[in-house]
Amino acid sequence: MKIAIIGAGFTGLSAGLELLKEGHGVTIFEKDSLPGGLAMGFKNVKWQWSLEKDYHHWFTNDDKVLSLAKEINYPVIIKRPETAVYVNSKFYKLDSPLDVLKFPELNIFQRLRMGLALGLLKYNPFWKLLEKYKASEMLPKLMGEKPYKLLWEPLIIKKFGPYARDISLAWFWARITKRTPSLAYPEGGFLHFANALVHEIQKKGGKVEFNHEVKNISGQKDGLVKIDNLIFDKAIVTLPAFLFTKITPQLPADYKQKLSKLKGIAAVNLVLRLKKPFFPNSTYWLNICDLKLPVTAIVEHTNIVDKKYYNSEHLLYLGNYVPQDHPFMRMGKDKLLKVYDPLLIKINKDYKSQIIDFDHFSDFFAQPIIPANYSKIVPSMNTPLKNVYLANMQQVYPWDRGTNYAVEMGEKVADLILNR
């Protein structure tokens, strides 16, 4: 079969690789000049390794993507970084049960109750029982009002904005369940790993057409699929649902209406290149648990990946999830840094004198919204267009989006096509 894949993110790349292994012809169309999708990277001329435009890492239980790396003999580093929360203008390490029990902003009863609630969620295998509940309603009841208001409510609101009250408890369960103390990262960066997958695809006879934005997908009477002016036996679309509907005019109106119920939120990242470390300690990830502060997370990438790969620079992400119409989406990097500056000075009063350069990146659709009972609206990979399949991060459930589940999604849609 001749199979077209729209999108060279990790779903498209892993699907292509699976189909090529079974002897099928594969052409991947990518509108950008590089692979990787939301994990796409960039590389300064002085750096040995690339850096992601949006911060990325793997957990050590991300079996699908780690197995794929092993399959192509791609090296992966594993480290145990420090994560912390910023509460009442103070740093608190909070990445182990012991840290929870020592957390001074709560009394001992509140700490024990929160720890017990998190433990019960983490080791509960029956996520389906949780999806009908809203995290905003159930978490205060499970862990207590103060722990929820102090730590978790600000993070959920910062993550989902106007949709925060509707998020399913199953989504929160997935975030807690997947956490591992150690993290993994592909040597060279995610862009280098994506390029290695492209190389494997090309070695097996597949094609990857960069700078090719697909404008139209249509089904033919004989069951074939037309991609712009090219004919294929089958097609896999890895774009978000709203983009899929724009390039498939033959989709029925009721199906488009169903897809329109799937919402998402944007991401904005400011990346600072510094001469010295930003954090006063070795913190990798800092969650900002304060709704008055304009940042969701501060991530010092070079506290997990050695700065020697980046010309001894210290790399810092200032990350935010925002609605697509948020003012941050229209701000340039200088204006955005000015907004963040009061918080950054609180943590490191000298950071400005250490700036080498900085840049910002945004993604219009970076985080799917997962409301209660999401399983009832998740679309099938089969679509009303014969031999056209949809495989995107809005179908990753109950897990949250990420490259591990992109790889799993790619393998699943390949299995569907191959009737495995």
C-alpha positions as CSV (number, residue, x, y, z in Angstrom):
1,M,0.0,0.0,0.0
2,K,0.9,3.6,-0.5
3,I,0.2,5.5,2.7
4,A,0.4,9.2,3.3
5,I,1.0,10.7,6.8
6,I,0.3,14.3,7.6
7,G,2.7,15.6,10.2
8,A,6.3,14.6,11.1
9,G,5.8,14.8,14.8
10,F,6.5,11.6,16.9
11,T,3.1,10.1,16.0
12,G,3.7,10.4,12.3
13,L,7.3,9.3,12.5
14,S,6.5,6.2,14.6
15,A,3.5,5.2,12.5
16,G,5.7,5.6,9.3
17,L,8.4,3.4,10.8
18,E,5.9,0.7,11.7
19,L,4.3,0.6,8.3
20,L,7.7,0.6,6.5
21,K,8.7,-2.5,8.5
22,E,5.8,-4.3,7.0
23,G,6.8,-3.4,3.5
24,H,4.4,-0.5,2.7
25,G,5.3,2.7,1.0
26,V,5.2,5.8,3.2
27,T,5.3,9.5,2.5
28,I,5.2,11.9,5.4
29,F,4.2,15.5,4.7
30,E,5.4,18.2,7.1
31,K,4.7,21.9,6.8
32,D,7.8,22.9,8.8
33,S,11.4,22.5,7.8
34,L,12.2,20.2,10.7
35,P,10.6,17.2,12.4
36,G,9.4,16.8,15.9
37,G,6.0,18.6,16.1
38,L,5.5,20.1,19.6
39,A,9.0,18.7,20.6
40,M,10.7,20.5,17.7
41,G,14.0,22.0,18.7
42,F,16.4,24.7,17.6
43,K,20.2,24.9,17.8
44,N,22.5,27.9,18.3
45,V,25.7,27.7,16.2
46,K,27.8,27.5,19.4
47,W,25.9,24.6,20.9
48,Q,26.6,20.9,20.4
49,W,23.1,19.9,21.3
50,S,19.7,21.3,20.2
51,L,17.1,22.7,22.7
52,E,13.3,22.3,22.5
53,K,11.2,25.3,21.9
54,D,8.9,23.9,24.6
55,Y,10.5,22.2,27.6
56,H,10.5,18.4,27.3
57,H,11.7,15.3,29.1
58,W,10.7,11.7,29.5
59,F,9.8,9.7,32.6
60,T,11.7,6.5,33.2
61,N,8.4,4.6,32.7
62,D,7.8,6.0,29.3
63,D,8.2,2.6,27.8
64,K,7.0,3.2,24.3
65,V,9.4,6.0,23.4
66,L,12.3,4.5,25.3
67,S,11.7,1.2,23.5
68,L,11.8,3.1,20.2
69,A,15.1,4.7,21.1
70,K,16.5,1.3,22.0
71,E,15.2,-0.1,18.7
72,I,17.3,2.4,16.7
73,N,20.2,2.2,19.2
74,Y,19.7,5.8,20.2
75,P,21.4,6.8,23.5
76,V,19.4,8.3,26.4
77,I,20.6,9.9,29.6
78,I,18.8,9.4,32.9
79,K,19.1,11.7,35.9
80,R,17.3,12.5,39.1
81,P,16.8,16.3,39.2
82,E,15.3,18.4,41.9
83,T,11.8,19.8,41.6
84,A,10.2,22.4,43.8
85,V,7.3,24.7,44.4
86,Y,7.2,28.4,44.9
87,V,4.7,29.2,47.7
88,N,4.5,32.5,49.6
89,S,7.7,33.7,47.9
90,K,9.7,30.7,49.2
91,F,11.2,27.6,47.6
92,Y,10.1,24.2,48.9
93,K,11.5,20.9,47.6
94,L,8.4,18.7,47.0
95,D,9.4,15.7,45.0
96,S,9.2,12.9,47.5
97,P,6.8,11.6,50.2
98,L,9.3,12.8,52.8
99,D,9.2,16.3,51.4
100,V,5.4,16.3,51.7
101,L,5.7,15.3,55.3
102,K,8.2,18.1,56.0
103,F,6.3,20.8,54.1
104,P,6.1,23.7,56.6
105,E,3.2,25.6,55.0
106,L,0.8,22.9,56.2
107,N,0.3,21.4,59.7
108,I,1.1,17.8,60.2
109,F,-2.5,16.7,59.9
110,Q,-2.9,18.5,56.5
111,R,0.4,17.0,55.3
112,L,-0.6,13.5,56.2
113,R,-4.0,13.9,54.6
114,M,-2.6,15.3,51.4
115,G,0.1,12.6,51.2
116,L,-2.5,9.9,51.8
117,A,-4.8,11.3,49.1
118,L,-2.0,11.5,46.6
119,G,-0.9,8.0,47.4
120,L,-4.4,6.6,47.0
121,L,-4.7,8.2,43.6
122,K,-1.2,7.2,42.4
123,Y,-1.7,3.5,43.2
124,N,-5.4,3.3,42.2
125,P,-5.4,1.3,38.9
126,F,-9.1,2.0,38.1
127,W,-8.9,5.4,36.4
128,K,-12.3,4.9,34.7
129,L,-14.0,5.2,38.0
130,L,-12.5,8.7,38.4
131,E,-13.3,10.3,35.1
132,K,-16.9,11.3,35.9
133,Y,-15.6,13.5,38.8
134,K,-14.1,17.0,38.4
135,A,-10.7,17.5,40.0
136,S,-11.8,21.0,41.2
137,E,-14.6,19.4,43.2
138,M,-13.1,16.2,44.4
139,L,-9.5,17.1,45.3
140,P,-10.5,19.5,48.1
141,K,-12.7,16.8,49.6
142,L,-9.9,14.2,49.3
143,M,-6.9,16.1,50.5
144,G,-8.5,19.0,52.3
145,E,-9.3,22.6,51.4
146,K,-6.0,24.3,52.4
147,P,-3.6,21.9,50.6
148,Y,-5.7,22.1,47.5
149,K,-6.0,25.9,47.5
150,L,-2.3,26.4,48.4
151,L,-0.7,24.0,45.9
152,W,-2.9,22.3,43.4
153,E,-5.6,24.8,42.5
154,P,-3.2,27.5,41.3
155,L,-1.4,24.9,39.1
156,I,-4.6,23.6,37.5
157,I,-5.9,27.1,36.9
158,K,-2.5,28.2,35.4
159,K,-2.6,25.0,33.2
160,F,-6.1,25.2,31.9
161,G,-7.3,28.8,32.5
162,P,-11.0,29.2,31.8
163,Y,-11.5,25.4,31.6
164,A,-9.9,24.6,35.0
165,R,-13.1,23.9,36.9
166,D,-14.1,21.2,34.3
167,I,-11.0,19.1,34.2
168,S,-11.5,15.4,35.0
169,L,-10.1,13.8,38.1
170,A,-8.8,11.1,35.7
171,W,-6.4,13.7,34.1
172,F,-5.0,14.5,37.6
173,W,-4.7,10.8,38.4
174,A,-2.7,10.3,35.2
175,R,-0.3,13.2,36.1
176,I,0.3,11.8,39.5
177,T,0.6,8.2,38.4
178,K,3.1,8.8,35.7
179,R,5.6,10.8,37.8
180,T,9.0,9.2,38.3
181,P,11.8,10.6,40.5
182,S,14.3,10.1,37.7
183,L,13.9,11.6,34.2
184,A,15.2,10.7,30.8
185,Y,16.4,12.8,27.9
186,P,17.7,11.9,24.4
187,E,21.3,12.6,23.8
188,G,21.6,15.6,21.4
189,G,18.1,16.8,22.1
190,F,14.6,15.9,20.8
191,L,15.4,17.4,17.4
192,H,18.4,15.1,17.0
193,F,16.3,12.1,18.0
194,A,13.5,13.1,15.6
195,N,16.1,13.4,12.8
196,A,17.4,10.0,13.7
197,L,13.9,8.6,13.1
198,V,13.7,10.5,9.8
199,H,17.0,8.8,8.8
200,E,15.6,5.4,9.7
201,I,12.5,6.0,7.7
202,Q,14.6,7.1,4.7
203,K,16.8,4.1,5.0
204,K,13.8,1.9,4.7
205,G,12.6,3.6,1.6
206,G,10.2,6.1,3.1
207,K,9.9,9.8,2.1
208,V,9.7,12.8,4.3
209,E,8.6,15.9,2.5
210,F,9.4,19.0,4.6
211,N,8.0,22.5,3.9
212,H,4.9,20.8,2.4
213,E,1.7,22.0,4.0
214,V,-1.2,19.8,2.9
215,K,-4.2,21.9,1.8
216,N,-6.8,19.3,0.9
217,I,-7.7,15.7,1.6
218,S,-10.5,14.0,-0.2
219,G,-11.9,10.5,-0.6
220,Q,-12.3,9.0,-4.1
221,K,-15.0,6.7,-5.4
222,D,-12.7,3.8,-5.7
223,G,-11.6,4.1,-2.0
224,L,-8.3,5.8,-2.7
225,V,-7.4,9.1,-1.0
226,K,-6.3,12.2,-2.7
227,I,-3.7,14.4,-0.8
228,D,-3.7,17.7,-2.8
229,N,-2.9,16.3,-6.2
230,L,-1.4,13.0,-5.1
231,I,-3.2,9.6,-4.8
232,F,-2.6,7.2,-1.9
233,D,-4.3,4.0,-0.7
234,K,-4.6,5.3,2.9
235,A,-3.8,8.5,4.9
236,I,-3.1,9.2,8.5
237,V,-3.7,12.7,9.8
238,T,-1.8,13.7,13.0
239,L,-3.0,17.3,13.1
240,P,-5.3,18.7,15.9
241,A,-8.9,18.1,15.2
242,F,-9.7,21.7,14.2
243,L,-7.0,21.7,11.6
244,F,-8.1,18.3,10.3
245,T,-11.6,19.7,9.6
246,K,-10.2,22.6,7.6
247,I,-8.5,20.4,5.0
248,T,-11.2,17.8,4.7
249,P,-14.3,19.5,3.1
250,Q,-16.0,16.1,2.6
251,L,-16.4,15.5,6.3
252,P,-20.1,15.3,7.4
253,A,-21.4,18.3,9.4
254,D,-22.3,16.2,12.4
255,Y,-18.8,14.7,12.6
256,K,-17.3,18.2,12.4
257,Q,-19.6,19.3,15.2
258,K,-18.4,16.4,17.3
259,L,-14.8,17.4,16.7
260,S,-15.5,21.0,17.6
261,K,-16.2,20.0,21.1
262,L,-12.6,19.1,21.6
263,K,-10.9,22.2,23.0
264,G,-7.2,23.1,23.5
265,I,-5.1,25.8,25.0
266,A,-1.9,27.5,23.8
267,A,1.6,27.7,25.2
268,V,4.1,30.5,25.4
269,N,7.7,30.0,26.3
270,L,10.5,32.5,26.9
271,V,14.0,30.9,26.8
272,L,16.8,32.8,28.5
273,R,20.5,32.1,27.8
274,L,22.5,33.0,30.9
275,K,26.2,33.2,31.9
276,K,25.5,31.8,35.4
277,P,22.8,29.6,37.0
278,F,19.5,31.3,37.6
279,F,18.4,29.3,40.7
280,P,20.4,29.6,43.9
281,N,20.3,25.8,44.2
282,S,20.2,22.8,41.7
283,T,16.5,23.0,41.1
284,Y,15.4,21.8,37.7
285,W,11.7,22.5,37.8
286,L,9.9,25.1,39.8
287,N,6.1,25.2,39.9
288,I,4.8,28.7,40.6
289,C,1.8,28.2,43.0
290,D,0.6,31.8,43.0
291,L,-2.2,33.0,40.7
292,K,-0.9,36.6,41.1
293,L,2.4,35.7,39.4
294,P,2.5,35.6,35.6
295,V,4.5,32.3,35.1
296,T,3.3,28.7,35.3
297,A,6.7,27.0,35.6
298,I,10.4,28.0,35.6
299,V,12.6,25.2,34.2
300,E,16.4,25.4,34.3
301,H,17.2,22.9,31.5
302,T,21.0,22.9,32.3
303,N,20.2,21.5,35.8
304,I,19.3,18.2,34.1
305,V,21.5,18.4,30.9
306,D,25.1,19.4,31.3
307,K,25.8,23.0,30.2
308,K,28.9,21.8,28.4
309,Y,26.6,20.8,25.5
310,Y,25.4,24.4,25.2
311,N,28.7,26.3,25.2
312,S,28.6,26.5,29.0
313,E,25.5,28.6,28.9
314,H,22.7,28.2,31.5
315,L,19.3,27.7,29.8
316,L,16.1,28.8,31.4
317,Y,12.5,28.3,30.3
318,L,9.7,30.6,31.5
319,G,6.6,28.6,30.6
320,N,2.9,29.5,30.4
321,Y,-0.3,27.9,29.2
322,V,-2.8,30.5,28.0
323,P,-6.0,30.8,26.0
324,Q,-5.3,31.4,22.3
325,D,-6.6,35.0,22.5
326,H,-4.4,35.8,25.6
327,P,-2.3,39.0,25.3
328,F,0.9,37.0,25.8
329,M,0.3,35.4,22.4
330,R,0.7,38.8,20.8
331,M,3.7,40.0,22.8
332,G,7.2,40.2,21.6
333,K,10.0,38.8,23.7
334,D,11.1,42.1,25.3
335,K,7.6,42.9,26.4
336,L,7.1,39.4,27.8
337,L,10.3,39.6,29.8
338,K,9.2,42.9,31.2
339,V,6.0,41.3,32.5
340,Y,8.0,38.4,34.1
341,D,10.8,40.6,35.4
342,P,9.3,41.3,39.0
343,L,9.1,37.6,39.7
344,L,12.5,36.8,38.3
345,I,14.2,39.6,40.3
346,K,12.6,38.1,43.5
347,I,14.4,34.8,42.8
348,N,17.6,36.2,41.3
349,K,18.1,39.9,41.6
350,D,21.2,39.8,39.3
351,Y,19.7,37.7,36.5
352,K,19.5,40.6,34.0
353,S,23.3,41.1,34.0
354,Q,23.8,37.5,33.1
355,I,21.6,37.4,30.0
356,I,23.5,36.5,26.8
357,D,20.3,36.5,24.7
358,F,16.7,35.3,24.9
359,D,13.9,34.3,22.6
360,H,10.3,33.2,22.8
361,F,8.1,30.6,21.1
362,S,4.4,29.9,21.1
363,D,2.2,27.1,20.0
364,F,-1.5,27.8,19.3
365,F,-2.6,24.3,20.3
366,A,-0.3,22.8,23.0
367,Q,-2.6,21.2,25.6
368,P,-5.9,19.4,25.1
369,I,-8.7,20.2,27.5
370,I,-9.8,17.0,29.4
371,P,-13.2,17.5,30.9
372,A,-15.1,15.0,33.0
373,N,-16.3,11.9,31.0
374,Y,-13.8,12.7,28.3
375,S,-14.0,9.1,27.0
376,K,-17.5,9.8,25.7
377,I,-16.2,12.5,23.3
378,V,-12.8,11.1,22.2
379,P,-13.0,10.4,18.5
380,S,-12.1,7.1,17.0
381,M,-9.1,6.8,14.8
382,N,-11.5,5.8,12.0
383,T,-13.1,8.8,10.3
384,P,-16.1,9.1,8.0
385,L,-13.7,9.4,5.1
386,K,-12.9,5.9,3.9
387,N,-9.2,5.0,4.5
388,V,-8.5,8.3,6.3
389,Y,-7.4,7.9,9.9
390,L,-7.1,10.5,12.7
391,A,-4.3,10.1,15.3
392,N,-3.5,13.1,17.4
393,M,-2.8,14.1,21.0
394,Q,-6.5,14.8,21.7
395,Q,-7.0,11.0,21.5
396,V,-4.4,10.3,24.2
397,Y,-6.5,9.3,27.2
398,P,-6.4,9.0,30.1
399,W,-2.8,10.0,29.9
400,D,-1.6,13.5,29.2
401,R,0.0,14.5,25.9
402,G,3.7,13.8,25.5
403,T,6.1,12.2,23.1
404,N,5.8,8.8,24.7
405,Y,2.0,8.7,23.9
406,A,2.7,10.2,20.5
407,V,4.8,7.1,19.7
408,E,2.1,4.8,21.2
409,M,-0.5,6.6,19.1
410,G,1.6,6.1,16.0
411,E,2.0,2.4,16.7
412,K,-1.8,2.0,17.4
413,V,-2.9,3.6,14.1
414,A,-0.3,1.5,12.2
415,D,-1.7,-1.6,13.9
416,L,-5.2,-0.5,12.8
417,I,-4.2,-0.1,9.2
418,L,-2.4,-3.4,9.3
419,N,-5.3,-5.2,11.0
420,R,-3.0,-6.3,13.8
